[in-house]
Structure formats: C-alpha cells, structure tokens
C-alpha cells in the first residue's frame, strides 16, 4: 500500500513560518499503533490522518508520543490539503468527525476558518514547581481541566521564557500555556505553549490552546474579535472570534512538500510521486 504524506506549514504570516504538520491521506481505517509509529517517524508536533467517510472525513491527530483529542494546526493542514488537492471546491464546507466531536472548516475572508469548541477555565492554585519551571513571576494561573493557563506580566516576559523542561515535564497537565497582553498594536495578546509530556517541549503554534485563550482574553479585553501571535521561534498568527461555546480560528497554510510512503509488512519506506 502506498500512502501520500503532505507537509504543510500552518498559521503562517508575513515573516512567520507557523507550525509544520504532516498530513497522511488514508484509504480507510488503519491501526492506531501504525499511525503512532508514523507520527513518531515524522517527528513534528502533530501528524494528522484522515480518510473519507459518510458525511465528511474521519480525522485523528498524533504527537510523536501520543494521540491527542484536538489539534488546530493539524486540522488547518488537512483543510488546506482538501481544498488545494481538489477534494473540495473552495466555496464548500469540510466536516471532520473527531474525538472532540464535529469540527468544520470553511474559507472565510481569504483564510481558512476552523469551527472549534470554546473551553472555560477557572483560577487555581499553581502546582508547587510551576513557577520554578518557568522562572518568572506568575500573575494568574487557571486551568480548563487539561492545560494550565499562566498569565505573566508582559510580552517581553513571554518572549524571553527559558523553561526548565525536566521540571515542567513533571507537572500533571497536557500543556502549559503562557500568555500576556501584547505590548504593540499589531496583536491583542501573545502566547507560548509547552507540552513536554506529549513529546513537544515547545509547540510552534497551537490552535487548540486558543480555544481557552480566546474566551479568556475576550473577557479581559472586552472584545469580540482578536488577533493573536504565538511567539515561538517560528512564530504564528491567528485571528479569533467567539460565538457562544464555539471559537472560530482563522489562519493561512502553505503546502511545502509531498511524498509517498510504501507500507510493507508494517514498515514504511520513502517513495516519490
């Protein structure tokens, strides 16, 4: 069996490289262990696997170590592949059946827009080692039940973070989201996301984290639409709006490479188109 794998940079902007994802186009269901092995081999923050089914597509995402429940940049990458590779017309809506329910992608104002769930968070006491791991004063700490949301005092504090990952990896959370209000007028807020327990010390751009960040900052800033910058080394730009319990994340994506993997006795071999 030959499986196409398409490499996509997501949430790109002028001067920003965004987050790289690998997209694996499947003919149908395959074993989870096989997908995990491919994701480990791809060694990007997420590898997305999809195949056509009734009323849309089945979509799953894997980090190098585990399957995840929700992935924004992986969904954006698959959406770009669907539209650019001719699965859909640009005016159509893509429907994905996932572990987080039905997700929708559509073209909106020349960007792809993702319809995702909004996550409420509440203030909580920080884990004892969180401040030590991050090395900065913590202005606010909250949780949505999966991730810790940490507000610090300035954009400079976000950008200059140098976490101690050995300590950070001991904290019981899927990810640590660090954020502050932006100091410039180009964005409303900035963030960085660390997920060493998923095999990702720092995720370049994290769409799912903005399912928590969007309602947090819309309440703080009293705005209904936001521009967000994830201040990783690659950088990423997201446009956000909120409608009840749904977050709409918009961004741009670019296909950077295509390859084929031949599957022989459970092993993969690189091929050419």
C-alpha positions in Angstrom: 0.0 0.0 0.0 1.3 3.5 -0.9 0.2 6.3 1.4 0.6 10.0 0.4 2.1 12.3 3.1 1.8 16.0 2.6 3.8 18.5 4.6 2.1 21.8 5.5 3.1 25.0 7.3 0.1 26.4 9.2 -0.9 29.7 10.8 1.8 31.4 8.6 2.1 35.2 8.2 4.5 37.7 6.9 7.8 36.7 8.3 6.3 33.8 10.3 6.9 30.2 9.5 4.0 28.8 11.5 3.7 25.2 12.7 4.7 22.3 10.5 2.3 19.4 10.2 2.4 16.1 8.3 -0.9 15.0 6.7 -1.4 11.4 5.9 -4.1 10.6 3.3 -5.6 7.2 4.1 -7.8 4.9 2.0 -9.7 3.8 5.2 -9.2 2.9 8.9 -5.8 1.6 10.0 -4.4 0.5 13.4 -3.7 3.2 15.9 -0.3 1.7 16.6 0.6 2.2 12.9 -0.4 5.8 13.0 1.6 6.4 16.2 4.7 4.9 14.6 4.3 7.2 11.5 3.9 10.2 13.8 7.0 9.2 15.7 8.9 8.9 12.5 7.6 12.3 11.2 8.8 13.9 14.4 6.7 17.1 14.0 4.4 18.3 16.8 1.4 16.7 15.1 0.8 14.3 12.3 -2.9 14.2 11.0 -4.5 11.2 9.5 -7.8 11.4 7.6 -10.0 9.3 5.3 -13.4 9.9 3.7 -16.5 8.5 5.4 -20.2 9.3 5.4 -21.0 13.0 5.7 -17.3 14.1 5.8 -14.0 12.8 6.9 -12.6 10.8 9.9 -9.7 12.9 11.3 -7.2 11.9 14.0 -4.0 13.6 15.3 -0.9 12.1 16.8 2.1 13.8 18.5 5.4 11.9 18.4 4.3 10.1 21.7 0.5 10.0 22.0 -2.8 10.5 20.2 -4.4 13.9 21.1 -8.1 14.8 21.3 -7.9 18.2 19.5 -5.4 19.8 17.2 -5.9 23.2 15.5 -2.9 23.3 13.2 -3.3 19.7 12.2 -6.9 20.4 11.2 -5.9 23.6 9.3 -3.2 21.5 7.5 -5.8 18.8 6.4 -8.2 21.5 5.3 -5.5 23.1 3.1 -4.8 19.7 1.6 -8.5 19.0 0.9 -9.0 22.3 -0.9 -5.7 22.6 -2.7 -5.6 19.0 -3.8 -9.1 19.1 -5.2 -11.1 17.2 -2.7 -13.4 20.2 -2.3 -14.2 23.4 -4.1 -13.1 26.5 -2.2 -16.7 27.5 -1.5 -17.5 24.2 0.2 -17.5 23.3 3.9 -15.3 20.5 5.2 -16.8 18.3 8.0 -14.5 16.3 10.3 -15.5 13.6 12.7 -13.0 13.6 15.6 -12.5 12.6 19.2 -13.7 16.2 20.0 -16.9 15.9 18.0 -17.8 17.5 14.7 -15.3 20.2 13.5 -15.9 22.4 10.5 -13.6 24.2 8.2 -14.5 26.8 5.6 -13.0 29.6 3.5 -13.6 33.0 5.2 -12.2 36.3 4.0 -9.4 34.5 2.1 -8.4 32.5 5.1 -9.4 29.0 6.3 -11.6 29.3 9.4 -12.0 26.4 11.9 -15.1 26.0 14.0 -13.8 24.6 17.4 -15.2 24.2 20.9 -14.6 27.0 23.4 -13.0 25.9 26.7 -13.9 27.6 30.0 -11.1 27.9 32.6 -11.1 28.9 36.2 -8.5 30.2 38.6 -6.5 27.6 40.5 -3.5 27.3 42.8 -0.4 26.7 40.7 1.4 23.4 41.1 4.4 23.9 43.5 7.0 23.6 40.8 5.3 25.7 38.1 7.0 29.0 38.9 10.4 27.2 39.4 10.0 25.5 36.0 9.0 28.8 34.2 11.5 31.0 36.1 9.2 34.1 36.1 6.6 35.6 38.5 3.0 34.3 37.8 0.3 37.0 37.5 -2.6 34.5 37.1 -2.9 30.7 36.9 -6.0 28.9 35.6 -7.0 25.5 34.3 -9.5 24.2 31.8 -9.1 20.7 33.2 -6.4 19.7 30.7 -4.0 22.6 30.4 -2.6 25.3 32.8 -3.2 28.8 31.6 -0.5 31.1 33.0 -0.6 34.9 32.6 2.6 36.8 33.1 3.2 40.5 33.4 4.5 41.4 29.9 5.0 40.4 26.4 8.7 40.5 27.0 8.4 38.0 29.8 6.6 35.6 27.4 9.2 36.0 24.7 12.2 35.6 27.0 10.9 32.5 28.8 13.5 29.7 29.1 11.6 26.9 30.9 13.4 24.1 32.7 11.7 21.2 30.8 12.9 18.5 33.2 10.8 20.2 35.9 8.0 21.2 33.6 7.5 17.6 32.4 6.7 16.5 36.0 3.6 18.8 36.1 0.4 16.9 35.5 -1.1 18.7 32.5 -1.3 18.2 28.8 0.3 21.6 28.2 1.3 24.8 29.9 0.0 27.9 28.1 1.9 31.1 28.9 0.3 34.4 27.8 0.2 38.2 28.2 -1.4 41.2 26.7 0.6 42.4 23.7 2.7 45.5 24.1 2.3 46.5 20.4 -0.8 47.3 18.4 -0.2 44.5 15.9 -1.8 41.9 18.2 -4.1 41.7 21.1 -2.2 39.1 23.1 0.8 36.8 22.7 1.4 33.3 24.0 3.7 30.3 24.0 2.8 26.7 24.6 4.9 24.0 26.3 3.9 20.3 26.2 6.9 18.1 27.2 4.5 15.3 28.4 3.4 15.0 24.7 6.9 14.9 23.4 6.8 18.5 22.4 8.9 20.9 24.5 7.5 23.9 22.7 4.7 23.8 20.2 5.3 26.5 17.5 1.6 27.4 17.0 -1.2 25.8 18.9 -4.7 26.2 17.6 -6.3 24.2 20.4 -4.7 26.4 23.1 -6.6 29.3 21.6 -9.9 27.5 22.5 -9.0 28.6 26.0 -7.1 31.8 25.2 -9.9 33.3 23.1 -12.6 33.4 25.8 -10.0 34.4 28.4 -8.7 37.4 26.5 -12.1 38.4 25.1 -13.4 38.8 28.6 -10.3 40.6 29.8 -10.1 43.0 26.8 -13.9 43.3 26.2 -13.5 42.5 22.5 -15.4 40.1 20.2 -12.6 39.6 17.7 -8.9 39.2 18.5 -5.5 38.9 16.7 -3.1 36.5 18.4 0.6 35.9 18.0 2.2 32.8 19.2 5.8 33.9 20.0 7.7 30.7 19.3 10.9 30.7 17.3 8.8 30.0 14.1 6.0 32.4 15.1 2.3 32.1 14.1 -0.6 34.4 13.5 -4.3 33.6 14.4 -7.5 35.6 14.0 -10.1 34.7 16.6 -13.8 35.3 17.1 -16.3 33.8 19.6 -19.9 32.7 19.2 -21.3 31.2 22.4 -19.5 27.9 23.1 -17.6 27.9 19.8 -14.3 29.5 18.8 -13.6 30.4 15.2 -9.9 30.3 14.4 -8.6 31.7 11.1 -5.2 31.3 9.6 -3.2 30.7 6.4 -1.5 27.4 5.4 1.0 26.5 2.7 1.9 23.1 1.4 5.7 22.7 1.4 6.4 19.2 0.3 4.7 15.9 -0.9 6.0 12.4 -0.6 4.7 8.8 -0.6 5.3 6.1 1.9 5.1 2.5 0.8 3.9 0.2 3.6 5.5 -3.2 3.6 4.9 -5.6 6.5 4.1 -2.7 8.8 7.3 -0.7 7.8 7.4 2.5 5.8 9.7 3.4 3.0 10.1 6.8 1.4 9.0 6.9 -2.2 8.5 9.6 -4.8 5.4 10.7 -6.7 
